[in-house]
Amino acid sequence: MEITDLNEKFYSTYFLCLEDWSDEIKEAGNHKESWFGLFKDKGLRVKIAVENDKVCGMIQYLPVEYSIIEGKDLYFINCIWVHGYNKGIGNFQKKGIGTKLLNAAEEDVKLLGGKGIAAWGVSLPFWMKASWFKKKGYKKIDKDGMAALLWKPFSNEAVPPAWIKQKKKPQPVEGKVTVTSFINGWCPAQNLIYERAKRACLECGEKVVFQEISTSDKKAVYEWGIADALFVDGKKIRTGPPPSYEKIKKIITKRVNRLKA
Ligand SMILES: CC(C)(COP(=O)(O)OP(=O)(O)OC[C@H]1O[C@@H](n2cnc3c(N)ncnc32)[C@H](O)[C@@H]1OP(=O)(O)O)[C@@H](O)C(=O)NCCC(=O)NCCS
């Protein structure tokens, strides 16, 4: 197993979150590729773990100034993922690959002159676990619901990062059902929700307005305090794990029927 920088040979696997076996992930469109295109010359770094010419893990991090959080002179890990499904290449977790990826990213950030690393995690025993980062020496510095912000400073001059918290919510359009999708681009699971919501809105017809807010532009993150989310008539829809197309359509249809009533 080798940790290396992402190269073109593995772009397509990386854009699909290493899940090239999954039909579901293909529903997520090309948003991750576009996001990568926007940030690859702005300091985005991707390391991959390769075994027998297959990618089994990846970590992606970028200068915090371009991320969804508040911070200065740090890098922000928006994703670390060691393939954990039995499908495709199989389960590579619990072999120490995650640790090697994180160590490689930390060394890289030090060489780049970063003053530390920030990462997000969930305060639950699954998905991107905050507890895993804590074991690696990261300290919790902020929280937003179940989402924890952690960091590891490399220098005394490092300034702690902070979440940019929600400032407002989308307002419904009079006489319509208003669906608002915030999309950053880096996460295919979130991109999938955007695509499903957009398709459901088209299917539901003229009573529904679909609004897209791209948060790859940091100004939008500052304005809303939201990075990835789905709102229907100003109400936030639970998106972890991604709701099915049928579920999203059902929520919208219910609101359309209420309009008629
Ligand atoms: C968090 C994550 C990256 C950790 O990856 P990993 O490779 O399993 O992590 P580690 O390197 O820490 O190894 C895990 C365990 O295997 C053990 N291990 C290490 N080397 C080992 C080896 N050679 N053989 C057997 N076990 C080993 C470690 O001691 C560790 O045990 P612990 O959990 O009791 O401390 C991985 O679990 C993951 O991808 N989770 C999902 C994250 C996610 O949802 N990402 C998408 C968010 S957008």
The ligand as an SDF file (V2000), in Angstrom:
LIG
                    3D

 48 50  0  0  0  0  0  0  0  0999 V2000
  -12.1440    7.3510    9.9280 C   0  0  0  0  0  0  0  0  0  0  0  0
  -11.4590    6.4360    8.9510 C   0  0  0  0  0  0  0  0  0  0  0  0
  -10.8020    7.2900    7.8570 C   0  0  0  0  0  0  0  0  0  0  0  0
  -10.3940    5.6490    9.6820 C   0  0  0  0  0  0  0  0  0  0  0  0
   -9.7120    4.8150    8.7390 O   0  0  0  0  0  0  0  0  0  0  0  0
   -8.9760    3.4570    9.2070 P   0  0  0  0  0  0  0  0  0  0  0  0
   -7.9920    3.1020    8.1610 O   0  0  0  0  0  0  0  0  0  0  0  0
  -10.0120    2.4600    9.5430 O   0  0  0  0  0  0  0  0  0  0  0  0
   -8.2870    4.0270   10.5250 O   0  0  0  0  0  0  0  0  0  0  0  0
   -7.0350    3.6720   11.4290 P   0  0  0  0  0  0  0  0  0  0  0  0
   -5.7770    3.8750   10.6780 O   0  0  0  0  0  0  0  0  0  0  0  0
   -7.1730    4.5290   12.6490 O   0  0  0  0  0  0  0  0  0  0  0  0
   -7.2510    2.2010   11.8210 O   0  0  0  0  0  0  0  0  0  0  0  0
   -8.3950    1.8390   12.5530 C   0  0  0  0  0  0  0  0  0  0  0  0
   -8.0930    0.7740   13.5540 C   0  0  0  0  0  0  0  0  0  0  0  0
   -7.3540   -0.2830   12.9730 O   0  0  0  0  0  0  0  0  0  0  0  0
   -6.2170   -0.5760   13.7960 C   0  0  0  0  0  0  0  0  0  0  0  0
   -5.0720   -0.9780   12.9610 N   0  0  0  0  0  0  0  0  0  0  0  0
   -4.0680   -0.2000   12.5870 C   0  0  0  0  0  0  0  0  0  0  0  0
   -3.1950   -0.9100   11.8370 N   0  0  0  0  0  0  0  0  0  0  0  0
   -3.6720   -2.1360   11.7550 C   0  0  0  0  0  0  0  0  0  0  0  0
   -3.2130   -3.3150   11.1060 C   0  0  0  0  0  0  0  0  0  0  0  0
   -2.0820   -3.3130   10.3920 N   0  0  0  0  0  0  0  0  0  0  0  0
   -3.9970   -4.3980   11.2200 N   0  0  0  0  0  0  0  0  0  0  0  0
   -5.1380   -4.3910   11.9430 C   0  0  0  0  0  0  0  0  0  0  0  0
   -5.6000   -3.2980   12.5750 N   0  0  0  0  0  0  0  0  0  0  0  0
   -4.8730   -2.1970   12.4790 C   0  0  0  0  0  0  0  0  0  0  0  0
   -5.9100    0.7000   14.4850 C   0  0  0  0  0  0  0  0  0  0  0  0
   -5.2330    0.4580   15.6980 O   0  0  0  0  0  0  0  0  0  0  0  0
   -7.2460    1.2780   14.7240 C   0  0  0  0  0  0  0  0  0  0  0  0
   -7.8050    0.7250   15.8720 O   0  0  0  0  0  0  0  0  0  0  0  0
   -8.6490    1.6140   16.8760 P   0  0  0  0  0  0  0  0  0  0  0  0
   -9.8250    2.1630   16.0700 O   0  0  0  0  0  0  0  0  0  0  0  0
   -9.0720    0.6620   17.9240 O   0  0  0  0  0  0  0  0  0  0  0  0
   -7.7360    2.6870   17.3380 O   0  0  0  0  0  0  0  0  0  0  0  0
  -12.4420    5.4090    8.3370 C   0  0  0  0  0  0  0  0  0  0  0  0
  -13.0540    4.7070    9.3860 O   0  0  0  0  0  0  0  0  0  0  0  0
  -13.5030    6.0340    7.4660 C   0  0  0  0  0  0  0  0  0  0  0  0
  -13.2860    6.2840    6.2730 O   0  0  0  0  0  0  0  0  0  0  0  0
  -14.6520    6.2840    8.0670 N   0  0  0  0  0  0  0  0  0  0  0  0
  -15.7540    6.9090    7.3860 C   0  0  0  0  0  0  0  0  0  0  0  0
  -15.4560    8.3830    7.2500 C   0  0  0  0  0  0  0  0  0  0  0  0
  -16.4280    9.0550    6.3570 C   0  0  0  0  0  0  0  0  0  0  0  0
  -17.6070    8.8850    6.5110 O   0  0  0  0  0  0  0  0  0  0  0  0
  -15.8790    9.8170    5.3980 N   0  0  0  0  0  0  0  0  0  0  0  0
  -16.7030   10.5150    4.4990 C   0  0  0  0  0  0  0  0  0  0  0  0
  -17.1030   11.7910    5.1290 C   0  0  0  0  0  0  0  0  0  0  0  0
  -17.4480   12.9920    3.9650 S   0  0  0  0  0  0  0  0  0  0  0  0
  1  2  1  0
  2  3  1  0
  2  4  1  0
  2 36  1  0
  4  5  1  0
  5  6  1  0
  6  7  2  0
  6  8  1  0
  6  9  1  0
  9 10  1  0
 10 11  2  0
 10 12  1  0
 10 13  1  0
 13 14  1  0
 14 15  1  0
 15 16  1  0
 15 30  1  0
 16 17  1  0
 17 18  1  0
 17 28  1  0
 18 19  1  0
 18 27  1  0
 19 20  2  0
 20 21  1  0
 21 22  1  0
 21 27  2  0
 22 23  1  0
 22 24  2  0
 24 25  1  0
 25 26  2  0
 26 27  1  0
 28 29  1  0
 28 30  1  0
 30 31  1  0
 31 32  1  0
 32 33  2  0
 32 34  1  0
 32 35  1  0
 36 37  1  0
 36 38  1  0
 38 39  2  0
 38 40  1  0
 40 41  1  0
 41 42  1  0
 42 43  1  0
 43 44  2  0
 43 45  1  0
 45 46  1  0
 46 47  1  0
 47 48  1  0
M  END
$$$$
